[in-house]
Amino acid sequence: MKNFDYLEPKTVAQACALLKQHNGDAKVFAGGAHLTILMKQGLYQPKVLINIKKIPALNGIHFDAKKGLTIGALVTHRDIETSSIVREKLPVLSEAEREVANIRVRNMGTVGGNLASGEPLTDLAQIFIALDGKVKVAKPKGSRTIPIEELFVDFYETSLAQDEILTHVALPPLPPRSGIEYIRFSSSSVVDKPSVGVAVRLTLEKSIDVCKTARIVLGCVGPTPLRAKKAEALMTGKALAPELLEAIAAMASQECSPIADLRGSEYYKRAIVRTLVKRAATKAYEKARASSR
């Protein structure tokens, strides 16, 4: 590693001001799970590191009946895994976190870092997008909100400006008669990064078991997480019969753009997408039906 300056702002405003002052030569970090690896490999050599770990406003998990779940950028994967609020309101998150890396990484890695890094091989982003989640972003003058679906631009690239900091994740409450399921598949070991990760969220009509709205989000099979919108449209307005599930899964497998790598060939990953979409949609449908009983 090359030498760098180390700064510890006490507020979000100070951190944004420092980013603007150093004009692209500074990098924010908290847990450092992703950044330290890049620095050790010589892929990234910032002149300034800005540690935001001690900014209390970026911590905490809160739930409001109208606004939903709010997760601070400094919340770790382990925090989500063990949070009683998350287990009660959105258990899909705590269940998914049990399979993220290993306990050391989950204790260090943060939600904000996971999203802001633009990491393509991840789990949380698919779930957040399926929930119509947004991120709150601070900048030197003001703030803005970005749908998480629009946060990711390309491999390790996001829509955040150089002087912006992701501060919170906002997840609205699930509508009545909704169910969500996330399934990941890893080709080597359960603690490895996923080869494919699929999140499906269904909301049924008020009085009949017909899909009112759907979200099918595919991860690790393209430069960014993506919604399989054609498959969603195919599902909407229908009951999930076996033949329809097969068609939805096949459609989703054609909407992604996987690349061949150590985790599998393009053909292999499309086959996994097809299988996981079918399974996740079935489980989400069962959960949505059960939620109104």
Solvent accessible surface area in square Angstrom, and as a share of the most:
residue,aa,sasa,rsa
1,M,125,0.56
2,K,144,0.61
3,N,151,0.78
4,F,76,0.32
5,D,89,0.46
6,Y,106,0.40
7,L,54,0.27
8,E,57,0.26
9,P,6,0.04
10,K,124,0.52
11,T,60,0.35
12,V,28,0.16
13,A,74,0.57
14,Q,86,0.38
15,A,0,0.00
16,C,0,0.00
17,A,53,0.41
18,L,37,0.18
19,L,10,0.05
20,K,116,0.49
21,Q,129,0.57
22,H,44,0.20
23,N,120,0.61
24,G,34,0.32
25,D,61,0.32
26,A,10,0.08
27,K,78,0.33
28,V,37,0.21
29,F,40,0.17
30,A,18,0.14
31,G,12,0.12
32,G,10,0.10
33,A,40,0.31
34,H,54,0.24
35,L,14,0.07
36,T,54,0.31
37,I,96,0.49
38,L,43,0.21
39,M,4,0.02
40,K,153,0.65
41,Q,118,0.52
42,G,45,0.43
43,L,123,0.61
44,Y,72,0.27
45,Q,62,0.27
46,P,9,0.06
47,K,133,0.57
48,V,5,0.03
49,L,12,0.06
50,I,0,0.00
51,N,16,0.08
52,I,9,0.05
53,K,80,0.34
54,K,123,0.52
55,I,2,0.01
56,P,107,0.67
57,A,66,0.51
58,L,1,0.00
59,N,73,0.38
60,G,26,0.25
61,I,25,0.13
62,H,115,0.51
63,F,72,0.30
64,D,65,0.34
65,A,82,0.64
66,K,184,0.78
67,K,161,0.68
68,G,1,0.01
69,L,3,0.01
70,T,29,0.17
71,I,0,0.00
72,G,0,0.00
73,A,3,0.03
74,L,5,0.02
75,V,2,0.01
76,T,14,0.08
77,H,8,0.04
78,R,83,0.30
79,D,61,0.31
80,I,0,0.00
81,E,19,0.09
82,T,64,0.37
83,S,17,0.11
84,S,73,0.47
85,I,61,0.31
86,V,0,0.00
87,R,111,0.41
88,E,126,0.56
89,K,74,0.31
90,L,10,0.05
91,P,60,0.38
92,V,8,0.04
93,L,0,0.00
94,S,1,0.00
95,E,79,0.36
96,A,10,0.08
97,E,0,0.00
98,R,131,0.48
99,E,79,0.36
100,V,17,0.10
101,A,25,0.19
102,N,46,0.23
103,I,73,0.37
104,R,170,0.62
105,V,56,0.32
106,R,25,0.09
107,N,77,0.40
108,M,106,0.48
109,G,5,0.05
110,T,7,0.04
111,V,0,0.00
112,G,6,0.05
113,G,36,0.34
114,N,29,0.15
115,L,0,0.00
116,A,38,0.30
117,S,23,0.15
118,G,1,0.01
119,E,12,0.06
120,P,9,0.05
121,L,38,0.19
122,T,7,0.04
123,D,6,0.03
124,L,1,0.01
125,A,0,0.00
126,Q,0,0.00
127,I,0,0.00
128,F,0,0.00
129,I,6,0.03
130,A,0,0.00
131,L,6,0.03
132,D,57,0.29
133,G,3,0.03
134,K,94,0.40
135,V,0,0.00
136,K,84,0.35
137,V,2,0.01
138,A,14,0.11
139,K,70,0.30
140,P,47,0.30
141,K,175,0.74
142,G,53,0.51
143,S,82,0.53
144,R,87,0.32
145,T,76,0.44
146,I,8,0.04
147,P,47,0.29
148,I,0,0.00
149,E,66,0.30
150,E,109,0.49
151,L,0,0.00
152,F,18,0.07
153,V,78,0.45
154,D,59,0.31
155,F,93,0.39
156,Y,109,0.41
157,E,87,0.39
158,T,24,0.14
159,S,42,0.27
160,L,36,0.18
161,A,51,0.40
162,Q,126,0.56
163,D,34,0.18
164,E,16,0.07
165,I,6,0.03
166,L,8,0.04
167,T,13,0.07
168,H,42,0.19
169,V,0,0.00
170,A,22,0.17
171,L,1,0.00
172,P,53,0.33
173,P,52,0.33
174,L,60,0.30
175,P,56,0.35
176,P,116,0.73
177,R,34,0.12
178,S,11,0.07
179,G,3,0.03
180,I,9,0.05
181,E,23,0.10
182,Y,22,0.08
183,I,31,0.16
184,R,29,0.11
185,F,66,0.27
186,S,21,0.13
187,S,51,0.33
188,S,84,0.54
189,S,53,0.34
190,V,113,0.65
191,V,78,0.45
192,D,40,0.21
193,K,86,0.37
194,P,2,0.01
195,S,1,0.01
196,V,0,0.00
197,G,0,0.00
198,V,0,0.00
199,A,0,0.00
200,V,0,0.00
201,R,11,0.04
202,L,0,0.00
203,T,7,0.04
204,L,4,0.02
205,E,59,0.26
206,K,188,0.80
207,S,102,0.66
208,I,99,0.50
209,D,45,0.23
210,V,32,0.18
211,C,0,0.00
212,K,106,0.45
213,T,51,0.30
214,A,3,0.02
215,R,47,0.17
216,I,0,0.00
217,V,0,0.00
218,L,0,0.00
219,G,1,0.01
220,C,7,0.04
221,V,2,0.01
222,G,9,0.09
223,P,48,0.30
224,T,25,0.15
225,P,9,0.06
226,L,40,0.20
227,R,53,0.19
228,A,0,0.00
229,K,111,0.47
230,K,135,0.57
231,A,0,0.00
232,E,10,0.04
233,A,69,0.54
234,L,53,0.26
235,M,0,0.00
236,T,57,0.33
237,G,50,0.48
238,K,82,0.35
239,A,53,0.41
240,L,15,0.08
241,A,44,0.34
242,P,96,0.60
243,E,129,0.58
244,L,26,0.13
245,L,16,0.08
246,E,72,0.32
247,A,45,0.35
248,I,0,0.00
249,A,1,0.00
250,A,27,0.21
251,M,69,0.31
252,A,0,0.00
253,S,5,0.03
254,Q,124,0.55
255,E,46,0.21
256,C,5,0.03
257,S,59,0.38
258,P,7,0.04
259,I,103,0.52
260,A,74,0.57
261,D,63,0.33
262,L,182,0.91
263,R,51,0.19
264,G,17,0.17
265,S,52,0.34
266,E,77,0.34
267,Y,182,0.69
268,Y,81,0.31
269,K,4,0.02
270,R,51,0.19
271,A,45,0.35
272,I,29,0.15
273,V,0,0.00
274,R,110,0.40
275,T,54,0.31
276,L,8,0.04
277,V,1,0.00
278,K,74,0.31
279,R,137,0.50
280,A,0,0.00
281,A,0,0.00
282,T,46,0.27
283,K,94,0.40
284,A,0,0.00
285,Y,26,0.10
286,E,100,0.45
287,K,83,0.35
288,A,0,0.00
289,R,91,0.33
290,A,50,0.39
291,S,67,0.43
292,S,62,0.40
293,R,211,0.77
